[in-house]
Amino acid sequence: MSRMSQIKTKHRLERGLHRVRSRTFSLTDSLTDDDLHKQFDPLMSPLVWDMGHIANFEEFWLLRELAGRKAQDPARDAMYNPFDNPRGVRGELPLLNRLEAAEYLTEVRHDVDIVLRDTDIVDGSPLAKGGYVFEMTIQHEAQHQETILQALNLRPDLVPYPLAGARRLPERRVVDDTERVRIDGGPFSMGTDDRASAYDNERPTHQVHVGAFEIDRFPVTNRRYAAFIEADGYSRSDLWTSDGWRWRTTVDHEAPQGWRADRQGAWTQLVFGRARTLDPDEPVIHISFWEAEAFANFDGGRLPTEAEWEKAAALDPVTGLTRKYPWGSTAPTREHANIGQQGWGPAPVGSYPLGASAYGVEQLLGDVYEWTSSRFLPYPGYTTFPYPEYSEVFFEDENFRVLRGASWATSSSVARSTFRNWDYRRRRQIMAGIRLAWDIA
């Protein structure tokens, strides 16, 4: 890397660090102290915990592990350790208050700016090489912004969240939401060898053979999912696996999170404290794996494997090369995808033709994460870097399933064809939807 390239990389990282921090503050500045300190649901943390955790993570990796400084306060490590403190108990911790958490974030960032300027990102430590640990920190904060939004969307009251009122979506395009795309069988290079920004669970690149299949051109829409509800899909045990039906009979869900039916049977959707008419052309969102699987059985398809999903998203069948983004190597823009919290909800299917993959599959990044049938497991040749708590400790739990793509709330720093998200099959608060696949005989 030339000196000029180093300078450009550091400037890019500095901009990324400050952009993501500005977004964290913008998401929380409009909230009351009560909003920040209250735990809206045992499934989610108080938002002020996320603020303190973001600062603690950044202090640990950039000031202590990278720069060799001492801990500001060792007690904070215990308080903001997500494994020692599951989400359900975080509201009982002696957390930093709003002002203290904001000061912690600001003080750490001030010191990080100095560390970045002095760090050798070419011949320095493995953490620093290519700016990896800075990129990891940017992505970590961006992912917690999604978590903050998940929590806000679970508020039991009807107080509208101010930022969510500005929906900026492209012009609607009329499409057939049941259209399928054929993907021919054959091998492709799955994963990545990128060590500058990709997480360890995305590495290394390895050859995978995928048989021929069809896949939805678009994510499953509210219209299609409503047909499942109207056909008594939540009451038909034949559509659910035994595990899925066991979950279904322990909850009172009869529709996706936020859906409400009026007396005439019309659906509305509660989103960030606002009730709005359900748009039939938008991708269905806030669906558990079990619901996605039952819908697939109802519709005659199945959930794709993550290898199928990535092949449809990343492979160019003409060149045999894989793409960082479905549309190519160009960083995401508003013409490519609904990401970066620009739309405050999914966009109608067909809204982003420029974001199509080489196969013509659309809206693979943005709008909603998509459930796959795959367990979260390491790729062949996987090595942990830089810590096992991000990926490795989750591999043994068979209750996780992989989600691919990105949601409308995902930062562009995280959205890429190789990114792997994962969660428990029962979870609905995540911005997750469905895309079906079908076998070809």
N, C-alpha and C positions, 0 to 999 in steps of 0.2 A: 504494500500500500504506500503510495507516494505521500510526501508531506502535504500536498494539496488535498489528496483524498482523505487524509486523516483530519484535516481542518474541516472539510465538508461534512464528514461523518460526525464529528463532534458538534458542529453547528446543528445538524439534523437531530441528533440526540438531545441537545439542549432545548431545541424548539419542541420536540416531542414531550420532554419532561414538563415543560411549562404549559404546554397545551393541555395535557391530561390533568395537571393540577388545577388549572383554571376551570376545567370542566367539573372536577370534584366540588370545588367551591360554588360554582354556578348551580349545581344540583341541590346543594344544601342551604345556600344563602336565603332562599325564599321560605324556608321552613321555620317553624317556631322551635323554641327550646324543647317544648314538650314533644313535638314531632321527632326531634333528633334523639331524645332520651327514651322515648317509649318503645317497648317491644310490641309491634303490631301483631305478631304471630310467633308462636314458639319455634316455627320453622326458620325464622329469619332473625338476624341480630338487630339490636338497637343501632340506628344509623351512626351514632357517635362512636360505637365500637369499631365500625368499619373505618371511620376516619382515623382513629388511633392506631388501628392495625396497619393501615396503609403507611403511616409515618414510621411505625416500628419496623415493618418489613424493609422500608427504604433505608432506615438507619442501620439495620443489621447488615444488609448486603453491600451497600455502597460506602458507608462510613466505617464499619467495623471489619467485615470480611475483606473488603477491597482495600480500604485506606488504613486499616490497622488501629483505628481509634477505640477508646474504651466506651462501654455502654453509658448512655446518658443516665439511665435509671434501670438497673437489672430487674426491678419488680415489674416493669412494663413488659418484659419478655414473657413472663408467666401469664400476665393478664390478657395479652393479645395473641397468645398461642392458640390457634384454632383447634388443635387436637386435645389440649388439656382442658379447653373450655368449649364444649359443644354449644351450638346456637341457642338451645333452650335455656341455658343458665347464664348467658352473657348479660342479661338485664339485671342480674343480682350482683355483678362485679362492681368494685369501686372505680368505675371508669373515669377517665378524664372528662371534664365537662366540655361544653361546646367551645368556650374560649381557649381552654387549655389544649384541646385537641387541635384547634386551628393554629395555635402558637407552635405546637410540636411539629405539625406539617411544615410550617413556614421556616422554622429554625433548621430542620433537617435539610430542606431544599436549599437554603442559603449555603450550607456547608457542602452539599452535593455539587453545586455549581463550581465550587473551587476544586473539588476532587476530580470532576470531569476534565477540567482544563489541564490538570497535572497528570492525568492517567495516560500511560503508554498503551494504546489500544492495538499496537502491532506486535511488539515483543514483550509485552507485559505478562501478567498472570493469565491462566486459562479463562478466568472469569472476565478479564478485561478485553481479551482478544476479539477484535471486530466490534467492540462495544457491547458484547452480549449481555453483561449483567445490567447495564443501563437499559437496554431494550427489554430485558425481562422485567425490570421494575416498572417501566412504562406500561407493559401489557398487564402486569399484576394489578396496577391501579385501575386500568380501564375495565378489567374484569370485575373489580369490586364496584365500579359504577353500575354495571348491570345488576349486581346483587342489591345495591341500594334501590334501584328502580323496581326490582321484584318485590322488595319489602314495601315500598310506597304503594304498589298496586294491590297490596293485601290490607291496606288500611280499612277498618270496618266502617268508617264514617263516609259521608258523601261530600267531604270538603275537597273541591277540585284542586289538583296539583297544578300550579300556574303554568309551568313550562309545557305541560302536555296539551295545552289548548291550541298550540300552533302547529297544525298538521300541514306539511308541505309535500304534496305528492304530485307525481307527473300526470299528464293527461291520460285518461282512461283509454285502454285499447281493447276492443272486443275480440275475444279469443274463445276457443273451445277448451274449457277447463278439464276435459277428460282425455285430451290428446296424449298419445304415447310416443316415445322415441325408441327405436331399436338400437341396441348396443351389441355389436358382433362379439363373439367369443374370441379369446386370445389373451396373451400376456400383456402386462404393462408394468411400468416402474412406479410402485406405490411408495409414499412417504417422501422424505427429503433428506439431503445431507447438509442442509443449511445450518451452520453453527453460529450465525450472527443474530438470528431472530426466532427461529423455530424452537419449540420446546423439545425436551428429550424424547417424549413419547411419540413424536412425529418422525423420529429418526430410527434407523438409517433407511435409505432407499433400498428396496428389495423387489424382486420380480414376483408378481402374483398372476396366476392364470384365472381368468374370470370367464365362465361360460356365457353364451348369448342370453340376453334378457331384454325386456322392455321396461321402460321407466316413465313415470309421469313427466310430461314436459314442464308442468307447473306444480307447485305445492297444492295439496288438497285444499279446496275452498270451503268456506262456511256453507255454501249451498250444498255441496256434496255431503258434508258432515251432518247437516240438518236432516238429510234424507235418512241417514243412519238412525238418528234420534226418532224421527217420525215412524220408522219401521220397528219401534220398540227395541232398538239395539241394546239399550242398557238393561233390558229385562230378559234378553234371550241368552241363556247360558251356553247355547250351542255355538255362539260367536266368540266366546271367551275361552282361553286356556284354563286349566284347573287353577293355576296360580292367579291368573287374572280375575277369574270369577270369585275366588276367595277374597281378593282385594275389593272387588266390586260390592260384595255383600257386607263389607265392614264400613263402607262409606255411604253417604247419601247423595253422591254425585249422579246427576241424570243429564248433564250437559257440560261443556267445557267451563273452566273457571271464568266467572264474570257474566255468563249468559243468564238472562232472565226472560221468561215468557209472560206476556200480558194476557188479559182475559180472552182476547181474540186469538191467542196462539202465536202472535208475532214476537219475534225475538229482539231484545235489546242487549247491549253489551256494556257492562260496567267497567270503565277504564280510567284509572287514576281519579276516582271520585266523580266521574261524569258518566251518565247513562246516555248512550247513543244508539241509534238504529243499527242493527247488525247489517253489515255490507256483505251480500252473498258472494261477491267476487274476491273478497280478501281471503288470504290463507287462514285456515283455522289455527288458533293459537291457544296456549295454556292447556295442552293435552298431555296426559301421562302416557307412558309406554303401553300400559295395559289398554287404554282407550284407543291408542293408535293401532295396536295389534287387532283389537276387536273390529275396528272399522275396516282394516285390511281384509279380514275374513268376510265381512259383510259385502265388501265391494269386489270380492273375487281375486284380490291380489295378495301381496305380502309386503312386509317391510324389507327394504334392500339391505344387503350386507354393507359394511362400510367400505369394503373393497369395490363393490359395484358402484356405490355412491361416488367414490373418488375417481373411478375410471370415467364415469359419465361427466364428472366435473372437470377433470384435469387433462385427460389424454386427447391429443390431436391425432386422430387415426390416419391422417395423410402423412404427417412427418414422423409419427411414432414417438414424439416428444411430449413431455408433460408440462403443464402450465402452472404458474404460481396462483393465478386467478383463472376462473373459467374462461374469461374473454382474452387472456394473454398475460403480458408482463406489466401492463400499465397499471399504476396504483389506482384503487377505486375512486370513482367520482360519482356525482349525483346522477350521471347518465347511466352508470353501470349497475348500481345497486342501492337499495334502501338500507343503509347502515349509518352508524355514527349518530343515532338519535335525531335524525333529520325529519323522520316522518311520524314519530310518536305512535307507531302502530304499523302493522303490515300494509303494504300497498296492494291494490288489486292485481290479480295475476295478469301478465301481459304488459306490465308497466315498464319493464326494463329489457327490451329486445337486444340492446347493445351489450348486455351482460351475459348473453347466452354462451354456453360452452361450444366447443368445436362440433359437438353432436347436435347442437340446437336446444339443449336443455336449459331452461330459464329460471332465474331467481334462486340459484343455488347458494349464493351468498346474500345475506340480508333477509329482512322480513321475519323469518322464523328459523330456528334450529330445526333439524329434522331427525327424528328417531331412526336408528338402524336396528337390525336384529343382532348386532355383534356385541359380545362382551368386551369390556375394556381390558385389553391384554397387551403385553409388550410385543413389538415387532422383532423378527429374527435379527440378532446382533445388537439388540438394545443395550445401552449402557446409561446408568443414572448420571445426570449432570444438571445442576450442581448439587441437588439435594433430593433424597428419596421421598420426602413428604409431598412433592408435587405430583408425581406419577406412581412411583414404584409401590407405595403402601396401599394403593387402591386396586392393584392388579388381581389380588387374591379374592376379592369380594365378588361373588357371582351375581349379586343383585344389581350391579351397575350395567347400564347399556350405553353405547356410544351414540352421541348426537353429532351430526356433521353440519357444516355450513356456518352460518352466522345469523343473528337476529337483527331486527331494526335498531336495537340498542347497542350492538357490538361496535367497538371502535375499529376503524380501518387498520390500526396497528395489530389487531388480532385476526381479522378476517383474511383467510387464505384457504386454498383448496385442501391443504394437508392438515389444517387445525382439527384437533380431536377434543370435543367436549364430552362429558359423561355425567350421569346422575343416576339416582335410584329410580327404578321403574315406576314407583308410585308418585313421583313428584310432578306437580302441575304448575307451580309458581314460575318455572323457567319459561322463557319465550319459545316454546317448542311446538312444532306442528308435524305434518306428515307428508311424505312423498312415497307413492307405492311403486313396487316392481312386480313383474310377471315373468315366469319362466317361459322359455321358447323351446318347444319340443324339437 
